[in-house]
C-alpha cells in the first residue's frame, strides 16, 4: 500500500494532522493500535474534565447554604457517573471517526513502526509506503522504582478515571497537573486525599509565580487535601490496615486504601524503531526536530509529546496543522505558508484544580531571570462583582509586560473559570498586543474577564 503520508498515532496531534492533510488533497493513512483520539480523548483530558465538571456540582450543593439554598446531601451513583463519562468520550471519538472518513483518511488498526525511509511496518505483518511519515505516538505514564503498575492497590491515572471505587483513603504520588486534578476529583467524591511530592513545591517544572502556587496550596489545604512536599515515595507494602507507603528520610509512612502513581509522562518513542532511520532520541526519549518539525531523517516528522515541550493536547494539535500544511506544500499542494518556528508557538496551559490555574507566556520570575525590565499588574477576584455574585472570590489575575513598550509577555489567572479566561491573554501574547490595548478595550460588565482589563490598568499605574 502506498500513500502520500503515513501518520503513526491517532491522538490530538495525529488525527488533526491527518484530517488537515486530507483537506489539502493528500492521500493519508492513520495508523493506530488503540482507540481514535489517543490518551487525551479516551484516558486523559476529556474524562478528567467530565469528572471535574460533575464533581464541581457536589461542591456547589455543599456551598449553597451560604446563599440561603438547601438541598439534600448528594448521592453518588458511581456506575452511572462512569457511564456518563464514557458517553462523553464515545461521542467525541465518533466525531473524530466521522471527520477522518469525510476527509478520505484511511484508518489502519495496527501498531506502526519505522521500517526504513518512507516505509512503515504494521503489527499485522504488512508494510505501507509513503513520501512522508509523521510520528505522533504520544506519551505513556512514568513508573518509579518500587511502584509497579502491576502491583495490587496501585492505580495509574487511567485506573483512577475508570471510577471502580471511591477509596476511603487515597494517596496520590506526584503533585503535578495529573496528580492534583485527580486529587481534587476524589476529594469531592469523599476520599481523604493526601498528595506526596518529592520536590519542594507542587506543580514542579511549570512556569508559575510563587503567589499563584501559594494561593492554590492554601485552597487545596482548606478543602481537606493533605500536601506532603519534599518527600519521595520509596517503597510500599500491603498490610491488614491498607497500603503503607514509606518515604525517603525520617518522614512518617502513609497508609492508604489505594495509591495513585501520577509522577508524569514520558515520550512513547521506544517502540517506533527509530534506529532504523538513524534517529536518536535524547536520554528522556524526546525526538529532536527542526523549525518545520522534521527529524534528523529526511521526510520523517515528529509532533506533540514526542518532542521536547509541554505535553499538552492543544500543542500537539497546533503542531499537527503546521506539519500537515508544510508537508502538503512540499508535495506540491496549495497550502498556507507557515510562519515562524513550529517549536516556539505560544502555548497556554490550564490546570483543573479548585481553583483553576491557567497561564501563558512568561511569569514574573522568568522575565526577571531573562533580564527583561518588566512591569506587573494584578487584580483580585474579590474585587469583581461577578466573582462575588458567583461566590467565587478566591484568586487573582496577573499580567507581565515589557516596561518600555507595554507589550504583554505573559499572564496567570488563578480562580474560577481560569481555563476560559486565559484565552484573551493568549491572543494578546501571541499577537504582541500591549497593556493599553487590553485596558482600553471595553469589557462587558459584570463579567470575570474584566479582571484582565483591571490587571492591565494596574500595570499601567491607573
N, C-alpha and C positions, 0 to 999 in steps of 0.2 A: 504494500500500500504506500502511495506517495502523496504527500501534502506540501503546501507552501510552508506551513508552520505546524509543529507539534508542541503542545503545551503540556508539561508534566505537573499535575496538581490542580484541583478544581476548587481551591479556596477563593477568597475575595480577589486576590491578585490574578490567579489563573483563569477563573471564569470571566472576569472583566476583560482581560486581555483577549481571550478567545472570542467573546461577543464583539468587541470593537474591531478585531481583525476580520471577523465575518461581515460586519457592516461595511468594511473597506474593500470587500471583494476578494479576500484571500480564502483559500481552501484550508481549513483548520481542523486538526484533531486535538481533542482534550482528553488526556489520559488520567484517570482517577480510580484508585483501587477501593475507595470507601464511598462516602456519600457526597453528592454535589454540595458545594458551599463550604467544605472544609471544616476546620476546628471552630472558626468564628461562628458560623451559622448553626452548626449542629451541637457543639460541645463547649462553646465559649461565650462570645459576646451576646448573642441573641438569647439563649436560655438564661444566662445570668441576668440580663436586663429585664426579661419577662418576670423572673422571680423577684428581682428588686422592686419592680412596679407592684406586683401582687402583695409583697410583704410590707410595702410602704403604707398600704391600706390599714394593716394591723396597727401600725404606729399612729396613723391619723385617728382611728377609732379611739385609741387609748388617750389621745390628746384632746379629743373633742369636748370633754367635760369643762375644760377651761373656757370654752365658748358658750357654755350653757346647753350643750347637747349631750345626751347619754344614750348608749347602746348596750345591748347585751354583749358579754365577752365573746370575741371571735372564736369560732370553731373551725379548726383546720382539717379539711378533708385532703390528706396528703396524696392519696391516689388520684383524686380529681385535679388537684393542683399540678401534679406531674403530667397528667394527661393534657391539661390546658397548655402547659409549657410546650409539650410535644406538638400540639396542634399549631401553635405559632410557628415553630420550626418547620413543620411539614409544609405549611402554606408558602413559606419563603423558598424552601427547596424546590417546590413545584414551580414557583415563579422563575427561578434560575433555569430550570429544565426547559421551560417554555421559551425563554429568551434564547437559549442555545439552539433549540430546534428552529426557531423563527429566523435565526441568522445562519442556518446551514452548517452549524458546527457538529462534527461527528464526535460523539462521546464514546470513549473506549473504556470499558470497565476492566481495568487491569492495573498492575503495578508497572511503572515505567522506569527505565534506567538508560543511561547513555551506552550506546554500542559502538560509538565512533563518530566522526564528523558527519553530521547530517543523518544520523541513524539512532533510533530508539528501540531498545528491546523490551518486549512485553512479557509479563509473567505467564501469559498464555502460550508462550513459545514463538510467537510471531515477531516480526520486526517491521517498523514503519520508517519511512524516509521522509526528509523534509529539507527545504533550503535553509530554514532557521528553526532553532529549538529554544523554547522558553522554560526555564526551571522555576517552578512555583510550588515547591513541595512543602513550604510552611515550616512549622516547628513542632517539637514534642516536649513533654514535661521533663524537667531535670530531676533525677534521683540523687539522693545524698547517701553517703555510706551509712550502713546500719538501718536504712529505712527503705526496704524494697517494696515496690508497689504490689508485689505478690503476697506480702505479709497480711495475715488476718487483722482486721481492725484499722488498717491504713487505707486512706482514701486519696485518690487523685482528684483534681477539680472535676473531671468527668463523673467520677463516682458521686461526688457531692451534689452534682446537678441532677442525678437520677432520682433524688428525693426518696431514697429507700427507707429512711427513718429520720426522726429528729432526736439525735443523741442528747441525753441529759447534760453531758459534759463533752464539749468539743474543743480539742486543741488544734490550732492552726499553726503549722510550722512554716513561717515565711510571712513577713509583714509588708510584702509588695502589693501591687494592684490586685492580683487574683486573690491572694490571701485575705486582704482587707474587705474586698467586695463580698466574698463568701462568708466571712466572719459577720458582716453586717446582716446578711440574709438570715443566717442561722440564729443570730441573736434575736432578731424579730420573731422567728418561729418559736423561740422559747428555750434554746440551748444556752447553757452557761458557757460562754466562749472565752478562751484565752488565746492570745497570739504570741508566738515565740519568734523573735527576730535576732539574728546573730549580729547585725550591725547596730550602731548606737541609736539610729533613728528609723522610723517607719518610712516606707516608700524610698528605699535607697536607690541611687542611680538616676532619680528623676530630678530635673532642674526646678526645684521648688524652694521658695524662700522660707526661712525659719518661722516667720509669722504664720504662714499657711500651714506648716507641719504642726505647730503648737496648737493652732485652732482646731485642727482635725483630731489631734490626740486628746485634747480636752473633751471634745464631743464624744469620741468613742468611749472614753473612760466614764463619762456621765451616763452613757447608755448601758453600762454594766460590762463592757468588754475589758478584760484584763490584758494589759500590754506588758510583756517582759522583753526588754530590749538589751542588746549586748550579750545575749545568751544563745549559744549554738546547741542545737539538739545533737546528742552524742550516741545514744542507744535507747532501745525500748524493750520492755518485756511485759507479757500478759500475766496478770495476777487475778486473784479472785475479786479484787476491787476494781479492776479495769486495766487499761494500758498505762504503764508507768514509763514516762519519758525522762531520761537523765540528760542533764546538760553539762557542758564543759565547765570546769571550775567548781566552786563550792555552792552554787545555787541549788535550792531545794528541787527535787524531782517534781514533775507534774503528772497527775493522774487524770485520765480521761476515758470516756467510753469509745470515742473514735478520734483518730488523728488524721487530719488533712494535711498532706505534704504539698505545699504550694510555694516552692522556693524559686520558681522561674521556669523559663523555657529555653531550649537551645535549637539551633537550625537543624532541620531534618535533612541533612546533606549526606550522611554516611552511606545511604543505600543508593545513591544516584550514579555510582560507578564513575566518579569524576576523573579518576586517574586515567581512564580510557582515552580522554582527550587532553590530558596534561593540566587539568585544573587542580590546584592545590588549595583547599580551604585553610583558613588560619586555625590556630590552636583551639578556638571556640567553635569552629565549624562554619564560620561565615565565608561566603564566596566573594572575592574582590570583583568589582565591576567598574567600568568607566562611566563617563557622564551620560552615555546612552544606554547604560545598564548591560553592556556586553561584557562577558567574562574574558579571561585571557585566551580563550579558544574562539576563533572567528566563527560567527554565525550562531553562537550559543550565548543566551542571555539569562540573567537571574534577577528575580524580583522578590519583594516582600521580606519575610522573616529569614530568608536565606542570605540576605545582605545586611551588612552592619548598619544599625539604626534602630529606632523604636519599633518594637514588634506590635504594630497596630494595623487593623484591617483596612482602614481608610488610606494608610500609606501604601499598602500593597495594591489596593485598587487604583490609586493615582499612578503608581508606577506601571501597573498593567496597561493603563490607557497610553502612557508615554511610550512604552516599549512597543505596543501594537502599532501606533502611528509611525514610529521610527522604522520598524520592520516593513510596514506597508510602503513607505516612501522608498526604502532601499530596494524593494521588489517592483518598483515602477508604478505603484498605485498613487492616485491623487489623494494625499493625506495631509492634514495640517502640519506645519513645520513646528516642531517642539522648540521651545526657547529655554535656555538655562540648563544647569546641571541637574539631572534627574535624581541625584543623590542628595541634593541640598534643598529640596522643597520645604516650604513652611508647613509643619505638621502639628495641628492642635491635638491635645490629649484630654480625655475626660475620664474621671475615676468615680465610679458609682458607689461611694460610701454615703454616710449620712452625717454631716452634709456632703454634698457632691464637691469634687475638686476638679477644676479644669485650668489648663494653661496653654499658652502658645508663645513661641519666641523665647527671648531671654528673660531670666529672672534678674532681680536687682543684684544679687550676689554674682551671677555670671557676668553681667555687664561690667561690674567693678573689676572682676578678675581679668577681663579682656581689656582693661584700661579705658573704657568708654566713660566719658563725662555724661552721666545720666541723671535725669530728674524723675522722681517717683511721685505718683499721686494715688491716694486711696479714698475709698468711701465705704461706709459701713452699711450693711443690710438694716441695722437697727434704726437708721435714719430714712429708710424708704417706706413710704406709705403702703405700697403694695405688699412688701415683705411683712409689715406688721399686721396687715389685714389677713395675710395667709398664716399668721402665727409662725413665721419663719424668720426671726430677727437675727439669727446666728450667721456670721460670715462677713466677708468684705470683698470689694473689687480693688484690684491694683493694676496700675499701668506703669510701664517703664519706657522712657523715651530719651532720645538723644537731646541733650540740653540746647545746643545751638540751633539745630534745625527743627526740633519738635517732632521728628519722625518717630512713630511708635515702634519700639523694638520688641516689646513683649507685654503680656498681660496674664494675671492669675485671678481666678474667681473661686472663692470657697463659699458655698451656700446653696440654697435651694435653686434647682434648675441650672446650675453652673454649666452642665453639659450642653445646654442650648445657648446659654448666654455667651459662650466663648466664640461663637461663630462670627459675630460682628468684629471682635478683636482680631480674629484670624484673617478676615478680609483686610482690615486696616494694616496689619503687619505685612501681609503678602503684597499689598499694593503700595506700600510705602506712604500711607496716609499719616497725617500729623495729629497732634493733640487738638489743635484748633479745628481740624476737620471733624473730629468726633464731638468736641464741645459745642460747636456752632451748628451741628445738625439737630434739629428739633426732634426730640423723642416723645412718644406718646406718654401720657400720664393718666392714672398711676400704673406704672409697669416696673418690672425688675430691670430691664435694660437701661433705665435712667441712671442706674448705679455706675455704669461705664462712663456715661457722659459726665457725671459728677466727679468721678475719679480723674478724668481728663481736666476738668475745671480746676480741681485741687492741684494737679501738677502744674497748671498754668498760674497758680497763685491767686485765683479768683475766689 
